[in-house]
Every structure is written in C-alpha cells, then in structure tokens.
C-alpha cells in the first residue's frame, strides 16, 4: 500500500501495547494522527 502526503489512508485496526485493538477511526477527528513506518525494524534484514 502506498500512502501519499495529504491523502486519506484506509481504515485499519491494530493491537496496542495494552493488548487491546485500536482503530484509526477511534482517533480521526479527535486527535492528530501520525503514521510512522520503520522498514526492517527489529529484523535481521
């Protein structure tokens, strides 16, 4: 998936560090959302 600056991203749900699900829609319109991707983070690659 490619995300460009200023474009909307599709809805997604991920596990949190507190073992709960969190969705993008939980924060949209309520808080600022920053998406950060670290390719190969925590991998030997």
C-alpha distance matrix in Angstrom:
0.0 3.8 6.5 10.0 13.3 15.1 12.4 12.1 9.3 9.6 12.5 12.2 15.2 15.9 19.3 21.3 23.8 26.4 25.2 24.3 21.1 19.7 17.4 15.8 18.4 21.1 20.9 19.8 23.0 24.8 23.5 21.4 17.9 16.5 13.1 13.7 11.9 14.4 13.2 16.1 17.8 20.7 20.4 23.0 20.5
3.8 0.0 3.8 6.5 10.0 12.3 10.1 10.9 9.0 10.6 13.9 14.2 17.3 18.0 21.4 22.8 25.2 28.0 27.3 26.3 23.2 21.2 18.8 16.6 19.1 21.9 21.0 19.5 22.4 24.4 22.8 20.3 17.1 15.3 12.3 12.8 11.6 14.2 13.4 16.7 18.4 21.7 21.6 24.0 21.4
6.5 3.8 0.0 3.8 6.7 8.7 6.8 7.8 6.6 9.3 12.5 13.3 16.5 17.3 20.8 21.7 24.2 26.8 26.5 25.2 22.1 19.7 17.1 14.4 16.8 19.5 18.1 16.4 19.0 21.1 19.5 16.8 13.8 12.2 9.8 11.1 10.9 14.2 14.4 18.0 19.0 22.3 22.9 25.5 23.2
10.0 6.5 3.8 0.0 3.8 6.2 5.6 8.3 8.7 12.0 15.2 16.4 19.6 20.5 23.9 24.4 26.8 29.4 29.4 28.0 25.1 22.3 19.7 16.6 18.6 21.3 19.4 17.3 19.3 21.6 19.9 16.9 14.5 12.8 11.3 12.5 13.0 16.1 16.5 20.3 21.1 24.7 25.4 27.8 25.4
13.3 10.0 6.7 3.8 0.0 3.8 5.6 8.5 9.9 13.6 16.2 17.6 20.5 21.4 24.5 24.5 26.7 29.2 29.6 28.2 25.5 22.4 19.9 16.5 18.4 20.7 18.2 16.1 17.6 19.7 17.7 14.4 12.7 11.1 10.6 12.1 13.6 16.7 17.9 21.7 22.0 25.5 26.7 29.2 27.1
15.1 12.3 8.7 6.2 3.8 0.0 3.8 6.8 9.4 13.0 15.5 17.5 20.6 21.9 25.1 25.1 27.6 29.7 30.2 28.3 25.5 22.1 19.4 15.7 16.9 19.4 16.8 14.1 15.1 17.6 16.2 13.3 12.2 11.7 12.0 14.4 16.3 19.7 21.1 24.8 24.9 28.4 29.7 32.4 30.4
12.4 10.1 6.8 5.6 5.6 3.8 0.0 3.8 6.5 9.8 12.7 15.1 18.4 20.2 23.7 24.2 27.0 29.0 29.0 27.0 23.9 20.8 17.7 14.2 15.2 18.2 16.4 13.5 15.1 17.9 17.0 14.5 12.8 12.7 12.1 14.7 16.1 19.6 20.6 24.3 24.7 28.0 29.1 31.9 29.8
12.1 10.9 7.8 8.3 8.5 6.8 3.8 0.0 3.8 6.7 9.2 11.9 15.2 17.4 21.0 21.7 24.7 26.4 26.3 24.0 20.7 17.6 14.3 10.9 11.7 14.9 13.5 10.7 12.6 15.6 15.1 13.3 11.3 12.0 11.4 14.6 16.0 19.7 20.9 24.3 24.5 27.5 28.7 31.8 30.0
9.3 9.0 6.6 8.7 9.9 9.4 6.5 3.8 0.0 3.8 6.6 8.6 12.1 14.2 17.8 18.9 22.0 23.9 23.4 21.3 17.9 15.2 12.0 9.0 10.7 13.8 13.0 11.0 13.9 16.2 15.5 13.8 11.0 11.3 9.7 12.7 13.5 17.2 18.2 21.4 21.7 24.5 25.6 28.7 27.0
9.6 10.6 9.3 12.0 13.6 13.0 9.8 6.7 3.8 0.0 3.8 6.4 10.1 12.8 16.6 18.3 21.7 23.2 22.2 19.9 16.3 14.1 10.6 8.6 9.7 13.2 13.4 11.7 14.9 17.1 17.0 16.0 13.2 13.9 12.1 15.0 15.3 18.9 19.5 22.4 22.7 25.2 26.1 29.3 27.8
12.5 13.9 12.5 15.2 16.2 15.5 12.7 9.2 6.6 3.8 0.0 3.8 7.1 10.4 13.9 15.7 19.3 20.4 19.2 16.7 13.0 10.8 7.2 5.9 6.7 10.0 11.1 10.1 13.5 15.2 15.5 15.3 12.6 14.0 12.5 15.5 16.2 19.6 20.6 23.2 23.0 25.1 26.3 29.7 28.6
12.2 14.2 13.3 16.4 17.6 17.5 15.1 11.9 8.6 6.4 3.8 0.0 3.8 6.7 10.4 12.5 16.1 17.4 16.0 13.8 10.1 8.5 5.7 5.9 8.0 10.2 11.6 11.8 15.5 16.4 16.2 16.0 12.8 13.7 11.7 14.1 14.4 17.5 18.4 20.6 20.3 22.0 23.2 26.7 25.9
15.2 17.3 16.5 19.6 20.5 20.6 18.4 15.2 12.1 10.1 7.1 3.8 0.0 3.8 7.0 9.4 13.1 13.9 12.3 10.1 6.4 5.5 4.2 6.6 8.7 9.5 11.5 12.8 16.5 16.6 16.3 16.7 13.7 14.7 13.0 15.0 15.3 18.0 19.2 20.8 20.0 21.1 22.6 26.3 26.0
15.9 18.0 17.3 20.5 21.4 21.9 20.2 17.4 14.2 12.8 10.4 6.7 3.8 0.0 3.8 6.4 9.8 11.3 9.7 8.4 5.6 5.6 6.4 8.7 11.5 11.4 12.9 14.9 18.5 18.1 17.2 17.3 14.1 14.5 12.4 13.7 13.6 15.7 17.1 18.3 17.0 17.8 19.5 23.2 23.3
19.3 21.4 20.8 23.9 24.5 25.1 23.7 21.0 17.8 16.6 13.9 10.4 7.0 3.8 0.0 3.8 6.8 7.9 6.0 5.6 4.5 6.2 8.8 11.5 14.0 13.0 14.6 17.2 20.6 19.5 18.5 19.0 16.2 16.5 14.8 15.5 15.5 16.9 18.5 19.0 17.3 17.3 19.2 23.0 23.7
21.3 22.8 21.7 24.4 24.5 25.1 24.2 21.7 18.9 18.3 15.7 12.5 9.4 6.4 3.8 0.0 3.8 5.2 5.3 5.4 5.9 6.3 9.6 11.9 14.4 12.6 13.5 16.7 19.8 18.1 16.7 17.3 14.8 15.2 14.2 14.8 15.5 16.7 19.0 19.6 17.2 17.1 19.8 23.5 24.5
23.8 25.2 24.2 26.8 26.7 27.6 27.0 24.7 22.0 21.7 19.3 16.1 13.1 9.8 6.8 3.8 0.0 3.8 5.5 7.4 9.3 10.0 13.3 15.3 17.9 15.8 16.4 19.7 22.6 20.5 18.7 19.2 17.0 16.9 16.1 16.0 16.5 17.0 19.4 19.5 16.6 15.9 18.8 22.4 23.9
26.4 28.0 26.8 29.4 29.2 29.7 29.0 26.4 23.9 23.2 20.4 17.4 13.9 11.3 7.9 5.2 3.8 0.0 3.8 5.5 8.6 10.0 13.7 16.2 18.1 15.5 16.6 20.2 22.8 20.4 19.2 20.3 18.6 19.2 18.8 19.1 20.0 20.7 23.1 23.2 20.4 19.5 22.4 25.9 27.5
25.2 27.3 26.5 29.4 29.6 30.2 29.0 26.3 23.4 22.2 19.2 16.0 12.3 9.7 6.0 5.3 5.5 3.8 0.0 3.8 6.8 9.4 13.0 16.0 17.9 15.7 17.5 20.8 23.7 21.8 20.9 22.0 19.9 20.5 19.5 19.9 20.2 21.0 22.9 22.8 20.5 19.5 21.9 25.4 26.9
24.3 26.3 25.2 28.0 28.2 28.3 27.0 24.0 21.3 19.9 16.7 13.8 10.1 8.4 5.6 5.4 7.4 5.5 3.8 0.0 3.8 6.5 10.0 13.3 14.7 12.4 14.6 17.8 20.7 18.9 18.5 20.0 18.0 19.2 18.5 19.7 20.4 21.8 23.8 24.3 22.1 21.8 24.1 27.7 28.9
21.1 23.2 22.1 25.1 25.5 25.5 23.9 20.7 17.9 16.3 13.0 10.1 6.4 5.6 4.5 5.9 9.3 8.6 6.8 3.8 0.0 3.8 6.7 10.3 11.6 10.1 12.6 15.4 18.5 17.3 17.1 18.4 16.1 17.4 16.4 18.0 18.6 20.6 22.3 23.2 21.5 21.7 23.7 27.5 28.1
19.7 21.2 19.7 22.3 22.4 22.1 20.8 17.6 15.2 14.1 10.8 8.5 5.5 5.6 6.2 6.3 10.0 10.0 9.4 6.5 3.8 0.0 3.8 6.9 8.5 6.9 8.9 11.7 14.9 13.8 13.5 14.7 12.5 14.1 13.5 15.6 16.8 19.2 21.3 22.8 21.1 21.8 24.0 27.8 28.2
17.4 18.8 17.1 19.7 19.9 19.4 17.7 14.3 12.0 10.6 7.2 5.7 4.2 6.4 8.8 9.6 13.3 13.7 13.0 10.0 6.7 3.8 0.0 3.8 5.3 5.3 7.5 9.2 12.7 12.6 12.6 13.6 11.2 13.1 12.4 15.2 16.4 19.4 21.2 23.2 21.9 23.2 25.1 28.9 28.7
15.8 16.6 14.4 16.6 16.5 15.7 14.2 10.9 9.0 8.6 5.9 5.9 6.6 8.7 11.5 11.9 15.3 16.2 16.0 13.3 10.3 6.9 3.8 0.0 3.8 5.4 5.7 6.3 10.1 10.6 10.3 10.7 8.1 10.3 10.0 13.3 15.0 18.4 20.4 22.8 21.7 23.6 25.5 29.2 28.7
18.4 19.1 16.8 18.6 18.4 16.9 15.2 11.7 10.7 9.7 6.7 8.0 8.7 11.5 14.0 14.4 17.9 18.1 17.9 14.7 11.6 8.5 5.3 3.8 0.0 3.8 5.3 5.1 8.3 9.2 10.4 11.6 10.2 13.1 13.4 16.8 18.7 22.1 24.1 26.6 25.5 27.3 29.2 32.9 32.4
21.1 21.9 19.5 21.3 20.7 19.4 18.2 14.9 13.8 13.2 10.0 10.2 9.5 11.4 13.0 12.6 15.8 15.5 15.7 12.4 10.1 6.9 5.3 5.4 3.8 0.0 3.8 6.1 8.6 7.9 9.0 11.2 10.3 13.5 14.2 17.4 19.6 22.7 25.0 27.3 25.7 27.1 29.4 33.2 33.0
20.9 21.0 18.1 19.4 18.2 16.8 16.4 13.5 13.0 13.4 11.1 11.6 11.5 12.9 14.6 13.5 16.4 16.6 17.5 14.6 12.6 8.9 7.5 5.7 5.3 3.8 0.0 3.8 6.2 5.2 5.4 7.4 7.0 10.6 12.1 15.5 18.2 21.4 24.0 26.5 24.8 26.6 29.1 32.8 32.5
19.8 19.5 16.4 17.3 16.1 14.1 13.5 10.7 11.0 11.7 10.1 11.8 12.8 14.9 17.2 16.7 19.7 20.2 20.8 17.8 15.4 11.7 9.2 6.3 5.1 6.1 3.8 0.0 3.8 5.4 6.3 7.4 7.2 10.8 12.3 16.0 18.7 22.2 24.6 27.5 26.2 28.3 30.6 34.2 33.5
23.0 22.4 19.0 19.3 17.6 15.1 15.1 12.6 13.9 14.9 13.5 15.5 16.5 18.5 20.6 19.8 22.6 22.8 23.7 20.7 18.5 14.9 12.7 10.1 8.3 8.6 6.2 3.8 0.0 3.8 6.0 7.7 9.2 12.9 15.2 18.8 21.8 25.2 27.8 30.8 29.4 31.6 34.0 37.5 36.8
24.8 24.4 21.1 21.6 19.7 17.6 17.9 15.6 16.2 17.1 15.2 16.4 16.6 18.1 19.5 18.1 20.5 20.4 21.8 18.9 17.3 13.8 12.6 10.6 9.2 7.9 5.2 5.4 3.8 0.0 3.8 7.1 9.2 12.9 15.5 18.8 22.0 25.2 28.0 30.7 28.9 30.8 33.5 37.1 36.8
23.5 22.8 19.5 19.9 17.7 16.2 17.0 15.1 15.5 17.0 15.5 16.2 16.3 17.2 18.5 16.7 18.7 19.2 20.9 18.5 17.1 13.5 12.6 10.3 10.4 9.0 5.4 6.3 6.0 3.8 0.0 3.8 6.3 9.7 12.7 15.8 19.2 22.2 25.3 28.0 26.0 28.0 30.8 34.3 34.0
21.4 20.3 16.8 16.9 14.4 13.3 14.5 13.3 13.8 16.0 15.3 16.0 16.7 17.3 19.0 17.3 19.2 20.3 22.0 20.0 18.4 14.7 13.6 10.7 11.6 11.2 7.4 7.4 7.7 7.1 3.8 0.0 3.8 6.7 10.1 13.0 16.6 19.6 22.7 25.7 23.9 26.2 28.9 32.3 31.7
17.9 17.1 13.8 14.5 12.7 12.2 12.8 11.3 11.0 13.2 12.6 12.8 13.7 14.1 16.2 14.8 17.0 18.6 19.9 18.0 16.1 12.5 11.2 8.1 10.2 10.3 7.0 7.2 9.2 9.2 6.3 3.8 0.0 3.8 6.6 9.8 13.2 16.4 19.3 22.2 20.6 23.0 25.6 29.0 28.4
16.5 15.3 12.2 12.8 11.1 11.7 12.7 12.0 11.3 13.9 14.0 13.7 14.7 14.5 16.5 15.2 16.9 19.2 20.5 19.2 17.4 14.1 13.1 10.3 13.1 13.5 10.6 10.8 12.9 12.9 9.7 6.7 3.8 0.0 3.8 6.4 10.0 13.1 16.1 19.2 17.6 20.3 22.7 26.0 25.2
13.1 12.3 9.8 11.3 10.6 12.0 12.1 11.4 9.7 12.1 12.5 11.7 13.0 12.4 14.8 14.2 16.1 18.8 19.5 18.5 16.4 13.5 12.4 10.0 13.4 14.2 12.1 12.3 15.2 15.5 12.7 10.1 6.6 3.8 0.0 3.8 6.7 10.2 12.8 16.0 14.8 17.7 19.8 23.0 22.1
13.7 12.8 11.1 12.5 12.1 14.4 14.7 14.6 12.7 15.0 15.5 14.1 15.0 13.7 15.5 14.8 16.0 19.1 19.9 19.7 18.0 15.6 15.2 13.3 16.8 17.4 15.5 16.0 18.8 18.8 15.8 13.0 9.8 6.4 3.8 0.0 3.8 6.7 9.8 12.8 11.5 14.5 16.7 19.8 18.9
11.9 11.6 10.9 13.0 13.6 16.3 16.1 16.0 13.5 15.3 16.2 14.4 15.3 13.6 15.5 15.5 16.5 20.0 20.2 20.4 18.6 16.8 16.4 15.0 18.7 19.6 18.2 18.7 21.8 22.0 19.2 16.6 13.2 10.0 6.7 3.8 0.0 3.8 6.2 9.3 8.7 12.1 13.6 16.6 15.4
14.4 14.2 14.2 16.1 16.7 19.7 19.6 19.7 17.2 18.9 19.6 17.5 18.0 15.7 16.9 16.7 17.0 20.7 21.0 21.8 20.6 19.2 19.4 18.4 22.1 22.7 21.4 22.2 25.2 25.2 22.2 19.6 16.4 13.1 10.2 6.7 3.8 0.0 3.8 6.3 5.3 9.0 10.5 13.3 12.2
13.2 13.4 14.4 16.5 17.9 21.1 20.6 20.9 18.2 19.5 20.6 18.4 19.2 17.1 18.5 19.0 19.4 23.1 22.9 23.8 22.3 21.3 21.2 20.4 24.1 25.0 24.0 24.6 27.8 28.0 25.3 22.7 19.3 16.1 12.8 9.8 6.2 3.8 0.0 3.8 5.5 9.0 9.0 11.4 9.5
16.1 16.7 18.0 20.3 21.7 24.8 24.3 24.3 21.4 22.4 23.2 20.6 20.8 18.3 19.0 19.6 19.5 23.2 22.8 24.3 23.2 22.8 23.2 22.8 26.6 27.3 26.5 27.5 30.8 30.7 28.0 25.7 22.2 19.2 16.0 12.8 9.3 6.3 3.8 0.0 3.8 6.3 5.4 7.6 6.1
17.8 18.4 19.0 21.1 22.0 24.9 24.7 24.5 21.7 22.7 23.0 20.3 20.0 17.0 17.3 17.2 16.6 20.4 20.5 22.1 21.5 21.1 21.9 21.7 25.5 25.7 24.8 26.2 29.4 28.9 26.0 23.9 20.6 17.6 14.8 11.5 8.7 5.3 5.5 3.8 0.0 3.8 5.5 8.4 8.6
20.7 21.7 22.3 24.7 25.5 28.4 28.0 27.5 24.5 25.2 25.1 22.0 21.1 17.8 17.3 17.1 15.9 19.5 19.5 21.8 21.7 21.8 23.2 23.6 27.3 27.1 26.6 28.3 31.6 30.8 28.0 26.2 23.0 20.3 17.7 14.5 12.1 9.0 9.0 6.3 3.8 0.0 3.8 6.9 8.7
20.4 21.6 22.9 25.4 26.7 29.7 29.1 28.7 25.6 26.1 26.3 23.2 22.6 19.5 19.2 19.8 18.8 22.4 21.9 24.1 23.7 24.0 25.1 25.5 29.2 29.4 29.1 30.6 34.0 33.5 30.8 28.9 25.6 22.7 19.8 16.7 13.6 10.5 9.0 5.4 5.5 3.8 0.0 3.8 5.4
23.0 24.0 25.5 27.8 29.2 32.4 31.9 31.8 28.7 29.3 29.7 26.7 26.3 23.2 23.0 23.5 22.4 25.9 25.4 27.7 27.5 27.8 28.9 29.2 32.9 33.2 32.8 34.2 37.5 37.1 34.3 32.3 29.0 26.0 23.0 19.8 16.6 13.3 11.4 7.6 8.4 6.9 3.8 0.0 3.9
20.5 21.4 23.2 25.4 27.1 30.4 29.8 30.0 27.0 27.8 28.6 25.9 26.0 23.3 23.7 24.5 23.9 27.5 26.9 28.9 28.1 28.2 28.7 28.7 32.4 33.0 32.5 33.5 36.8 36.8 34.0 31.7 28.4 25.2 22.1 18.9 15.4 12.2 9.5 6.1 8.6 8.7 5.4 3.9 0.0
